[in-house]
Amino acid sequence: MCGIVAYHGPSPALPSLLSGLSRLEYRGYDSVGLALSTAGGERLTIHRAAGRLAALLEVLPDDGTDCSIGIGHTRWATHGAPTESNAHPHLDCAGAVAVVHNGTIDNAVELRAQLAATGHTVVTDVDTEIVAHLIEDQLIRRAGRDLAQLAAAVAAAVGQLQGSWALAVTAVGVPGVVLARHRSPLLVAETSDALLASSDTLGFSGEIVAVREVRDGEIVTLGPDRELSWYDRHGRYIGLPAPLDVHVEHTGTDLQGAPDYTSKEINDQPAAARRLIDRLIGSVPDGTLPAALGVPVPAAVRLVACGSSAYAAQVTAHVLATACGVPARVVTASEHTTDLDDAGTLTVAFSQSGETADVLAARDTWRGPWLAITNNPHSSLARSCDAVLDLGCGPELGVAATKSFTAQVIAGSVFALSVGAARATVDPDQLQQWVDILIGLPDRLAASEALARPVAARLATELADRPGWIYVSRGAGVPYAYEGALKLKELAYRWVEALPAGELKHGPIALVQAGTPVVLIQAQPAARLAVNACELASRGAQIITVGGTNAVLPAVLPSIEPPWGPLEATVALQHLAREMASALGHDVDRPRNLAKSVTVE
């Protein structure tokens, strides 16, 4: 979580910092702050606020025009409540060293005790403040104070840390910014006259000439006159890494008339699906997608993911196992274990951002080959895997996954079918039928979106006061029940039970009382699902069917259920969650307690 920006150039730093922070709020919005410094580092000022960027704008002074160095931060709280005092940047005892940080310091308790024993006063609950005091100690031991000395102090300080960090540091008397990274993303960009740093490319503004990644253990300085210096973990100077092959643009980050990003991105799904399907569908009948990606045709597949991505992985596993005869299992990344690497097993990692810390931790567990399915082909996950399947969705700024989930299901299903074709485990006529269903998917998504939106708004008004919900389906529909329930939790803050419909009678049906909303996603076997609906209705549940004939919440499904199940129902479920949140007065783009890119374990 958390977003970091930094600027060093000839112009005032504040506009660049504010622009970057506004686009990085999806990474965390509990609190926000920045540090501004004059060109020579003579004066350092800190400005912080609890809440979102708008709260910071209310307390910013009008006299920052002479400050051409700055670091900024938008926070998702881990250590300490989201208060102004716990907001970044954090300072040392003298108020001369300012630090912003993404990640978690695992040995913060021990370091806090050591600092207290040596006379430091740590005033916040935040692990980041400890880093400022460690740097302070290192600077005291060094003669003079310049950018090189600050870099050496940062290198020595992070040598004492355990955990994960992306750091940006500036200090009184130092004309520049020092960066450090370990297991948390951090990028550096050059413009024609300035140096920038950010957690991802959305934080950059201006005409970008080059973007470089700060790799684990490296220390980087942003100096005067665009002097960019790179050091290894031992403080030894190394050459600049090659620029990334990435084009920085912010198309897709405006609302284009939509009331919020979540609504816009739900509406984006048919077009995003069309682009992805058009790009990949030709590799299904001849089974060439694995070879085109550079991975072997697997004998078995392990799928690793969290959250919505895990439900997309479940869909993909179902396609692999039931349609293609390929053994597949889903591993929740945060609970991964060091099980044996089976020969012929391909590991597929699903992550919208490509920076999900739990998935990256799992990446360190198993040997290759690895395939990343992600919307960020330049992410840490993408760079660490043997192959990347880029979703190409464009920016997704609403925190709840919408078009990225749909794209993951499509990409995973296409890959699975191509594997089946390569292994000759799928009848060619059956495969062509599924290809035809995929080709028609964008039109069905568009039709489902148009039909579901007004009905979801009406249901939300009617059911806004219902505190507990149940989502059920069967077979290939079960992952969509989990995903739809997650959306309602994330956006509407409602307690939701999601499960296979057949499991209701084994205990959860005790939750049903008169008026309990039960969202039932149509899937096969339809007859058994109808029986479950009768069981629920007889106990007073309000059944909200999704998809199929006479559905309460419409979704246009194909006449034959494909192995990836009722994907078209997703847009209806997304609208229901969004409209519920809106009816309850919640911020649908920035749900409480959440952030988009989960970069802490």
Helices and strands as residue ranges (DSSP letters): E 3-8, H 13-24, G 25-27, E 31-37, E 44-50, H 53-59, E 69-75, E 90-91, E 97-102, H 108-117, H 127-140, H 147-158, E 165-171, E 177-182, E 187-190, E 195-198, G 201-203, E 210-213, E 219-222, G 224-226, E 228-231, E 237-238, H 261-267, H 269-280, G 281-283, H 289-293, E 300-305, H 307-318, I 319-323, E 328-332, G 333-335, E 345-351, H 357-363, E 370-374, H 380-384, E 387-390, H 403-422, H 428-439, H 441-463, E 468-473, G 475-477, H 478-492, E 495-500, G 501-506, G 508-511, E 517-521, H 526-537, E 542-546, H 569-583
